[in-house]
Amino acid sequence: MTEEQNPQDEQSAPSLYVPLPKQATAITLNVRKLLGKVLAGEVRVPAFQRPLRWGADDVAKLFDSLLKGYPIGSLLFWKHNFERDSKVPVGSALLDAPAVLDGWYIVDGQQRTTALAASLLDLDQHGDRRWELYFDPESNTVQRGAIRVENLHRHVPLRTLGDLRRLGRWLRECELSEEQQRRVEEAQQRLLDYEFPAYLLETDDVDALRGVFARLNSTGVRMRADEVFQALLGADAKPGLAQRRSLDLASLQESTDVDGFGQPPRNEVLKAVLAMSGFDPSRRLDDFGDAAMAQLVEMDDAAEALRRTAAFLQAPADASEPGAGIPAYAFLPYPVVFVLLSRWFHLFPEPDEAIRRALGQWLWRGVATGVHQRAAVSAMRQQVRHIHNGEMADSMRRLLDTVGEPSPREWNLDPFHMEHAASRVEILALLSREPRDRSGPVSWRALVSSGQRVAREIFRVDVFERGERAMARTAANRALLDLRHTNLRSELRTWSWDTDRAALESHLIDEAGLKDLVDNEPAAFLSRRSARLRAFVTAFLASRAGLGGPRVLPVSMYYESSSEVPSS
């Protein structure tokens, strides 16, 4: 397949949506019957389903719709035999389910089915508050959250409404009037007897199921492209059926976690797979026919390219095999470079030292110019097209031309947020100073793996005057110290310039700044540290991007082949 080939030109898209060999059977279910089937292990969530994405508000709105008699849409199930499983998930609970003949896999309606079962069945949800709701007979509404102590005998937990006997016991101990008890009983009847349409698929035709999975985007929370892709091509996409070609995004995520690099989001791995395959990473899966899908990169090749990409991003800029100096995916300023580098290392797995340095410069120049911004979809498409198989030198030149040669400029400190590209650049700059505490180097791996905040506040924002709070919200008020140091201001005030100078300097705190801390002068401290941080980040970005100097390309990039490089 050529680089310029468009999946839509292959005239094969209709084959992705082959007819079902047998029309889905339309049935009517009520909540009571659905709960019984779930509790018996007859309704299960298949491995190809997307993760649960509903929050407590979504669950509460569903039950409000049921009480009001609003339609909640139809469900779609796939008839399938089940083996015994001691860990069948129902929300955050796990059921010990027996083997079942003619069970149902949930194809469409996982969020709604789970919300109903997890909220109404008496199961241990291990503290998951999404399913914690109650009925208030005074307002005749469903509310989210735990019941207050004073209302324990006045507000009814939904899991109590899920069973006639549980409700009977609760009513014997309640403090409600007869009218309020009647409302509770009516609410139970409306919930358990609520009827909704459902469809039941009976097929072993893999192609037909692929079409069904790809089309189910219209009900509830829209399925993302990576969720559809995983359903079609993931390793467990079609349990019990003959496997088609597998390209499992979850396994590829794990492949990327090299030396603590972390796992990129699944949707970014999907973009990388499409880019490696020569496709536009932003295209919808519906645009791809079977012939195009057959052109996808092989699983092993994709995994190797992702590992090489992670290794390049982690490698220090001054190493013998230089890289970008970004130790973890969580610090990557713009995810688009992960996608583009995956294509690069798929086509050119072993670039030499000069090309690796040029790649690092391309990455950081794109950060400086903003070309790598997530919103710049056209720039991503253009750069994917710039990377041609067999044209490493020309591909490198085209990438550098795309990001341009920015002029050096002073860094501006904006409000800190770990999801913002600028804040991640500031974190990387501070990490380059090899931050320390009094006992030794700070471990960024431990911070990332434990889910701690990598950059923690030194002063609380509320200790500043209103006009000073903007500065307090920037990285100047952040330090890379772990949770052993529970109060950073108090901790740093115990440090001594004579004995802890190296540790203080690793955080851009000079002797005068330490004195401001000791004297409890937060505004003076931040003013001094923000000036140092701006200057340091400015120099850091200029060094990484090679700003302010002539653009010198590797010698090999000036010649068509190595045989044309003149001897010295």
Secondary structure, DSSP 8 states (H G I E B T S, - for coil): --TT--GGGGS-GGGGG---SS--EEEEEEHHHHHHHHHTT-EE--TTS------HHHHHHHHHHHHHT-----EEEEEEEE--EEEEEETTEEEEE--EEEEEEEEE-HHHHHHHHHHHS----TT-GGG-EEEETTTTEEEES---GGGTTTSEEHHHHT-HHHHHHHHHT----HHHHHHHHHHHHHHHT-EEEEEEE----HHHHHHHHHH--SSSS---HHHHHHHHHSTTSSTTS-------HHHHHHHH--TT-----HHHHHHHHHHHTTS-TTS-GGG--HHHHTTS--HHHHHHHHHHHHHHHHS-TTSSS------SGGG-S-THHHHHHHHHHHH-SS--HHHHHHHHHHHHHHHHHTTT-TT-HHHHHHHHHH--TT-HHHHHHHHHHHH--------------TTSHHHHHHHHHHHTT--EETTEE--HHHHHHTT--SSEESS-GGGS-GGGHHHHTSGGGEE---TTSS-HHHHHHT--HHHHHHHHHTTT--HHHHHHHHTT-HHHHHHHHHHHHHHHHHHHHHHHHTTTS-----GGGGSSSGGGS---
